[in-house]
Amino acid sequence: MASPPWAEIREKFQAALALSRVELHKNPEKEPYKSKYGARALLEEVKALLGPAPEDEDERPQAEEGLGAGDHALGPPAEVVEAEGPIAQGAVRLAVIEFHLGVNHIDTEELSAGEEHLVKCLRLLRKYRLSQDCVSLYIQAQNNLGILWSEREEIETAQAYLESSEALYNQYMKEIGSPPLDPTEHFLPEEEKLTEQERSKRFEKVYTHNLYYLAQVYQHMEMFEKAAHYCHSTLKRQLEHNAYHPIEWAINAATLSQFYINKLCFMEARHCLSAANVIFGQTGKISTTEDSTTEAEGDVPELYHQRKGEIARCWIKYCLTLLQNAQLSMQDNIGELDLDKQSELRALRKKELDEEERMRKKAVQFGAGELCDVISAVEEKVSYLRPLDFEEARELFLLGQHYVFEAKEFFQIDGYVTDHIEVVQDHSALFKVLAFFETDMERRCKMHKRRIAMLEPLIVDLNPQYYLLVNRQIQFEIAHAYYDMMDLKVAIADKLRDPDSHIVKKINNLNKSALKYYQLFLDSLRDPNKVFPEHIGEDVLRPAMLAKFRVARLYGKIITADPKKELENLATSLEHYKFIVDYCEKHPEAAQEIEVELELSKEMVSLLPTKMERFRTKMALT
């Protein structure tokens, strides 16, 4: 029987590829996979025309053993076996069809059938996987199996497939290096075969995808160092090969910055964020060769503004964390600026080596040539060094505040409640940490007042049932802002010889407001019968103990000329100190959360009864 015309096979294959690339939204609403099913039917026709897998005595025993999830542990082959002759050629062409059938079934959410076809593809190619004809297809099949197993949350299996692809790429580039055939070329006439340059471009893109998927797998496995390394490599390669979408690339770079921020690597984080800004600015201005799925045209404006807001939030975290890190390095045991530590850090800064900075920067640098210069120009406007005084802190604060306003343009309270509140909380935190660097106590008070002004309106309209955790956070933060203001006003009054009634009233009002919000927070912990829990949950243990401690201290700070009222306040203060001591005796794990406050509470439980007794004696005499 005569074999079918090769032209007919090629034509059906190309038609199948064309149908596969039809975007889903272009199909009828009731038949979203119509084009995929059409492509599948053509691929099955091509498979039938090609005939059964050729007999190969050397290959069949291995194929019969099957290629399960663990088979990639064999690693790349020790030597190259070229796919030459009719048997090898037939196996490779069938493998191409099995690959496309596998991807087709995955696209239509038929994962088991997809896996079956992809495994068949690997079986057919296994012997030739290091050859120039087959290496790209083999890596792509393993990549797709890696994604498939990742979606099943079988992460270790996904990891093994993807790491096998990476090892195969590295061995091929080391031992052969010439651009391999793209899988589509097995069904192209000689005159339509790709150029070396195009082959290289496509193969490098396959490897970039491999690194991208590995980054996600390592992230899922909480191997964060490795995930960051692979994410960085992916982003760098995408720029080198001009294979990226600006919005997607920028958000990935900004997300990577958060890893560096958590590691306190601020120079690297700044570079990622600066690169994100530059590449995001290319949106709509350049064409790319990346053919991954893009948003429908009508969605782009919304997506653009959302991603812009998300990148802004990453910048806010950069500014806030850098400021907070500086505060931690310079504060004393009561949270005030330690001038000796400040002087030490100034001396250390002068000793920082430029060479070390250049080496670190080179290790993380994105882009080359003009692009690199543009990114450098952006990042040089932002410090990566911990601020050492108010002026330096203010620069970072203003940058963070700029991005707060930018983030709020998209994340508005109407529609993005949680996101909006988090941005406002970060804004409040920026004011709080700037106040640490401020030496003028009146100006510090004004900063805390700004925090209260932005936080109080948030809880007016929030349903405490649906936003319980957010309500608690804001109540605690407002209480602490009033508490800080009261402390500052007391310090200001202590410097005056004779504080007037206005200052006393102001201190008492701040005290009252702090008490109100701490009490609201503590009341939110009560059960439906308004009973305070005997065992406080781990997630709220420290804030609950701190609230109790500060309530105790606040009652002791109320200024009154009425001895009877003062005695009542001291009794209430003692009650809260005793709660902390008693709770920590019953629950020793709580003591580790509030070591300093517990020691002070024990001291006050010992001292206050004597002070109260003196008051009673004094009252009796008068």
Order of alpha helices (4+ residues) and beta strands (2+ residues): alpha-alpha-alpha-alpha-alpha-alpha-alpha-alpha-alpha-alpha-alpha-alpha-alpha-alpha-alpha-alpha-alpha-alpha-alpha-alpha-alpha-alpha-alpha-alpha
